[in-house]
């Protein structure tokens, strides 16, 4: 699904105990620290069923930066929308990936750090409601 040209993509969203903002290169160090601290938890999170991300061997900061730049480019081109999850102190505690497909289904995944696993369901429910009420998607598949 392509995003209608007249749709204004949200620049973020606020949830209980967290907020979302578009993921970009400026989050590299904090994003890298967040996911590398929680590989096992993320791999066990619904939506990451294949066990290939995050990589067990990790990524260098440079490799992570390349990924973040690609997510930012996807956002700019309206191909995909990745948001970093920040707690109330602006610490990176997770990520949300919103990727429309050509089949009309929008695929969504999210994760939080192991030390914030209490937010797994809260984040899911908040994002699911946000997508249903604020975005133009008709079929969302959250947590493949």
Phi and psi in degrees as GROMACS dihedral restraints (atoms count N, CA, C in turn):
[ dihedral_restraints ]
;  ai    aj    ak    al  type     phi  dphi    fc
    3     4     5     6     1   -91.5    20    10
    4     5     6     7     1   151.4    20    10
    6     7     8     9     1   -82.1    20    10
    7     8     9    10     1   130.1    20    10
    9    10    11    12     1   -54.8    20    10
   10    11    12    13     1   140.8    20    10
   12    13    14    15     1   -57.9    20    10
   13    14    15    16     1   -31.3    20    10
   15    16    17    18     1   -88.4    20    10
   16    17    18    19     1    -1.0    20    10
   18    19    20    21     1   -78.9    20    10
   19    20    21    22     1   126.8    20    10
   21    22    23    24     1   -88.7    20    10
   22    23    24    25     1   111.7    20    10
   24    25    26    27     1   -67.0    20    10
   25    26    27    28     1   128.3    20    10
   27    28    29    30     1   -59.7    20    10
   28    29    30    31     1   136.7    20    10
   30    31    32    33     1   -84.8    20    10
   31    32    33    34     1     3.4    20    10
   33    34    35    36     1   160.6    20    10
   34    35    36    37     1  -177.5    20    10
   36    37    38    39     1  -161.0    20    10
   37    38    39    40     1   148.6    20    10
   39    40    41    42     1  -111.6    20    10
   40    41    42    43     1   134.8    20    10
   42    43    44    45     1  -128.2    20    10
   43    44    45    46     1   176.7    20    10
   45    46    47    48     1   -68.9    20    10
   46    47    48    49     1   106.3    20    10
   48    49    50    51     1    88.4    20    10
   49    50    51    52     1     5.2    20    10
   51    52    53    54     1  -157.5    20    10
   52    53    54    55     1   166.8    20    10
   54    55    56    57     1  -142.9    20    10
   55    56    57    58     1   157.0    20    10
   57    58    59    60     1  -109.8    20    10
   58    59    60    61     1   140.5    20    10
   60    61    62    63     1  -143.1    20    10
   61    62    63    64     1   152.7    20    10
   63    64    65    66     1   -54.7    20    10
   64    65    66    67     1   133.1    20    10
   66    67    68    69     1   -74.1    20    10
   67    68    69    70     1   133.6    20    10
   69    70    71    72     1  -147.9    20    10
   70    71    72    73     1   177.8    20    10
   72    73    74    75     1   -55.5    20    10
   73    74    75    76     1   -28.6    20    10
   75    76    77    78     1   -65.2    20    10
   76    77    78    79     1   -14.7    20    10
   78    79    80    81     1   -95.1    20    10
   79    80    81    82     1     2.9    20    10
   81    82    83    84     1   -52.0    20    10
   82    83    84    85     1   -56.1    20    10
   84    85    86    87     1   -63.7    20    10
   85    86    87    88     1   -45.5    20    10
   87    88    89    90     1   -68.9    20    10
   88    89    90    91     1   -39.1    20    10
   90    91    92    93     1   -63.8    20    10
   91    92    93    94     1   -46.1    20    10
   93    94    95    96     1   -59.2    20    10
   94    95    96    97     1   -45.5    20    10
   96    97    98    99     1   -63.0    20    10
   97    98    99   100     1   -38.9    20    10
   99   100   101   102     1   -64.5    20    10
  100   101   102   103     1   -54.2    20    10
  102   103   104   105     1   -74.2    20    10
  103   104   105   106     1   -32.0    20    10
  105   106   107   108     1   -70.2    20    10
  106   107   108   109     1   -20.8    20    10
  108   109   110   111     1   -81.1    20    10
  109   110   111   112     1    -6.9    20    10
  111   112   113   114     1  -140.7    20    10
  112   113   114   115     1    29.0    20    10
  114   115   116   117     1   -53.8    20    10
  115   116   117   118     1   -49.6    20    10
  117   118   119   120     1   -61.9    20    10
  118   119   120   121     1   -44.2    20    10
  120   121   122   123     1   -63.9    20    10
  121   122   123   124     1   -44.8    20    10
  123   124   125   126     1   -62.3    20    10
  124   125   126   127     1   -43.8    20    10
  126   127   128   129     1   -63.3    20    10
  127   128   129   130     1   -22.9    20    10
  129   130   131   132     1   -93.9    20    10
  130   131   132   133     1    -1.3    20    10
  132   133   134   135     1   -78.4    20    10
  133   134   135   136     1   133.8    20    10
  135   136   137   138     1   -53.7    20    10
  136   137   138   139     1   137.6    20    10
  138   139   140   141     1   105.7    20    10
  139   140   141   142     1   -12.3    20    10
  141   142   143   144     1  -121.9    20    10
  142   143   144   145     1    56.8    20    10
  144   145   146   147     1   -76.1    20    10
  145   146   147   148     1   -17.8    20    10
  147   148   149   150     1   -90.7    20    10
  148   149   150   151     1    -9.6    20    10
  150   151   152   153     1    68.3    20    10
  151   152   153   154     1    21.7    20    10
  153   154   155   156     1  -104.1    20    10
  154   155   156   157     1    -6.6    20    10
  156   157   158   159     1  -139.8    20    10
  157   158   159   160     1   137.4    20    10
  159   160   161   162     1   -72.6    20    10
  160   161   162   163     1   153.6    20    10
  162   163   164   165     1   -66.4    20    10
  163   164   165   166     1   137.0    20    10
  165   166   167   168     1   -59.5    20    10
  166   167   168   169     1   -36.0    20    10
  168   169   170   171     1   -80.3    20    10
  169   170   171   172     1    -6.4    20    10
  171   172   173   174     1    79.8    20    10
  172   173   174   175     1  -175.3    20    10
  174   175   176   177     1  -134.1    20    10
  175   176   177   178     1   150.3    20    10
  177   178   179   180     1   -72.1    20    10
  178   179   180   181     1   165.0    20    10
  180   181   182   183     1   -59.3    20    10
  181   182   183   184     1   -37.2    20    10
  183   184   185   186     1   -65.3    20    10
  184   185   186   187     1   -42.5    20    10
  186   187   188   189     1   -65.1    20    10
  187   188   189   190     1   -40.1    20    10
  189   190   191   192     1   -63.6    20    10
  190   191   192   193     1   -41.9    20    10
  192   193   194   195     1   -59.8    20    10
  193   194   195   196     1   -41.2    20    10
  195   196   197   198     1   -59.4    20    10
  196   197   198   199     1   -43.1    20    10
  198   199   200   201     1   -63.2    20    10
  199   200   201   202     1   -43.8    20    10
  201   202   203   204     1   -64.7    20    10
  202   203   204   205     1   -38.1    20    10
  204   205   206   207     1   -63.5    20    10
  205   206   207   208     1   -38.7    20    10
  207   208   209   210     1   -65.9    20    10
  208   209   210   211     1   -42.4    20    10
  210   211   212   213     1   -61.4    20    10
  211   212   213   214     1   -41.3    20    10
  213   214   215   216     1   -64.7    20    10
  214   215   216   217     1   -39.6    20    10
  216   217   218   219     1   -65.3    20    10
  217   218   219   220     1   -42.5    20    10
  219   220   221   222     1   -57.8    20    10
  220   221   222   223     1   -40.9    20    10
  222   223   224   225     1   -62.9    20    10
  223   224   225   226     1   -48.9    20    10
  225   226   227   228     1   -59.8    20    10
  226   227   228   229     1   -39.7    20    10
  228   229   230   231     1   -84.6    20    10
  229   230   231   232     1    -0.6    20    10
  231   232   233   234     1    62.9    20    10
  232   233   234   235     1    32.1    20    10
  234   235   236   237     1   -92.7    20    10
  235   236   237   238     1   -31.4    20    10
  237   238   239   240     1  -160.9    20    10
  238   239   240   241     1   156.1    20    10
  240   241   242   243     1  -133.8    20    10
  241   242   243   244     1   104.2    20    10
  243   244   245   246     1  -108.3    20    10
  244   245   246   247     1   129.7    20    10
  246   247   248   249     1  -118.7    20    10
  247   248   249   250     1   137.7    20    10
  249   250   251   252     1   -82.8    20    10
  250   251   252   253     1   148.7    20    10
  252   253   254   255     1  -104.7    20    10
  253   254   255   256     1   121.0    20    10
  255   256   257   258     1  -114.8    20    10
  256   257   258   259     1   139.9    20    10
  258   259   260   261     1   -81.8    20    10
  259   260   261   262     1  -175.6    20    10
  261   262   263   264     1   -67.3    20    10
  262   263   264   265     1   -10.9    20    10
  264   265   266   267     1  -103.9    20    10
  265   266   267   268     1    10.1    20    10
  267   268   269   270     1    71.0    20    10
  268   269   270   271     1    20.5    20    10
  270   271   272   273     1   -82.0    20    10
  271   272   273   274     1   134.2    20    10
  273   274   275   276     1   -69.6    20    10
  274   275   276   277     1   122.9    20    10
  276   277   278   279     1  -126.6    20    10
  277   278   279   280     1     6.1    20    10
  279   280   281   282     1   171.7    20    10
  280   281   282   283     1  -168.3    20    10
  282   283   284   285     1  -155.5    20    10
  283   284   285   286     1   149.1    20    10
  285   286   287   288     1  -128.0    20    10
  286   287   288   289     1   130.6    20    10
  288   289   290   291     1  -115.2    20    10
  289   290   291   292     1   123.0    20    10
  291   292   293   294     1  -121.8    20    10
  292   293   294   295     1   108.5    20    10
  294   295   296   297     1  -127.6    20    10
  295   296   297   298     1   105.4    20    10
  297   298   299   300     1   -67.0    20    10
  298   299   300   301     1   152.9    20    10
  300   301   302   303     1  -121.4    20    10
  301   302   303   304     1   168.8    20    10
  303   304   305   306     1   -71.2    20    10
  304   305   306   307     1   -13.6    20    10
  306   307   308   309     1   -86.3    20    10
  307   308   309   310     1    -4.2    20    10
  309   310   311   312     1    96.2    20    10
  310   311   312   313     1    -6.7    20    10
  312   313   314   315     1   -96.6    20    10
  313   314   315   316     1   134.6    20    10
  315   316   317   318     1  -100.7    20    10
  316   317   318   319     1   124.8    20    10
  318   319   320   321     1   -97.1    20    10
  319   320   321   322     1   131.5    20    10
  321   322   323   324     1  -130.8    20    10
  322   323   324   325     1   135.5    20    10
  324   325   326   327     1  -136.5    20    10
  325   326   327   328     1   154.8    20    10
  327   328   329   330     1  -151.5    20    10
  328   329   330   331     1   156.9    20    10
  330   331   332   333     1  -147.5    20    10
  331   332   333   334     1   156.8    20    10
  333   334   335   336     1  -130.6    20    10
  334   335   336   337     1   162.3    20    10
  336   337   338   339     1   -68.3    20    10
  337   338   339   340     1   156.3    20    10
  339   340   341   342     1   -58.4    20    10
  340   341   342   343     1   -35.1    20    10
  342   343   344   345     1   -75.7    20    10
  343   344   345   346     1    -6.5    20    10
  345   346   347   348     1  -121.6    20    10
  346   347   348   349     1    26.8    20    10
  348   349   350   351     1   -60.3    20    10
  349   350   351   352     1   -18.0    20    10
  351   352   353   354     1   -62.8    20    10
  352   353   354   355     1   -17.3    20    10
  354   355   356   357     1   -93.5    20    10
  355   356   357   358     1    -3.9    20    10
  357   358   359   360     1   -50.9    20    10
  358   359   360   361     1   -56.4    20    10
  360   361   362   363     1   -72.3    20    10
  361   362   363   364     1   -36.9    20    10
  363   364   365   366     1   -61.9    20    10
  364   365   366   367     1   -45.4    20    10
  366   367   368   369     1   -61.9    20    10
  367   368   369   370     1   -47.6    20    10
  369   370   371   372     1   -55.6    20    10
  370   371   372   373     1   -51.3    20    10
  372   373   374   375     1   -65.0    20    10
  373   374   375   376     1   -40.7    20    10
  375   376   377   378     1   -64.9    20    10
  376   377   378   379     1   -45.8    20    10
  378   379   380   381     1   -67.6    20    10
  379   380   381   382     1   -41.8    20    10
  381   382   383   384     1   -59.3    20    10
  382   383   384   385     1   -43.2    20    10
  384   385   386   387     1   -66.1    20    10
  385   386   387   388     1   -43.0    20    10
  387   388   389   390     1   -60.1    20    10
  388   389   390   391     1   -45.1    20    10
  390   391   392   393     1   -65.1    20    10
  391   392   393   394     1   -37.1    20    10
  393   394   395   396     1   -71.6    20    10
  394   395   396   397     1   -30.2    20    10
  396   397   398   399     1  -104.8    20    10
  397   398   399   400     1   -20.7    20    10
  399   400   401   402     1  -116.7    20    10
  400   401   402   403     1   -19.3    20    10
  402   403   404   405     1  -106.7    20    10
  403   404   405   406     1   159.3    20    10
  405   406   407   408     1   -88.7    20    10
  406   407   408   409     1    21.2    20    10
  408   409   410   411     1   -80.8    20    10
  409   410   411   412     1   141.6    20    10
  411   412   413   414     1  -103.5    20    10
  412   413   414   415     1   -24.4    20    10
  414   415   416   417     1  -137.0    20    10
  415   416   417   418     1   111.5    20    10
  417   418   419   420     1  -113.2    20    10
  418   419   420   421     1   130.4    20    10
  420   421   422   423     1  -114.6    20    10
  421   422   423   424     1   100.3    20    10
  423   424   425   426     1   -98.7    20    10
  424   425   426   427     1   127.3    20    10
  426   427   428   429     1    69.4    20    10
  427   428   429   430     1    60.3    20    10
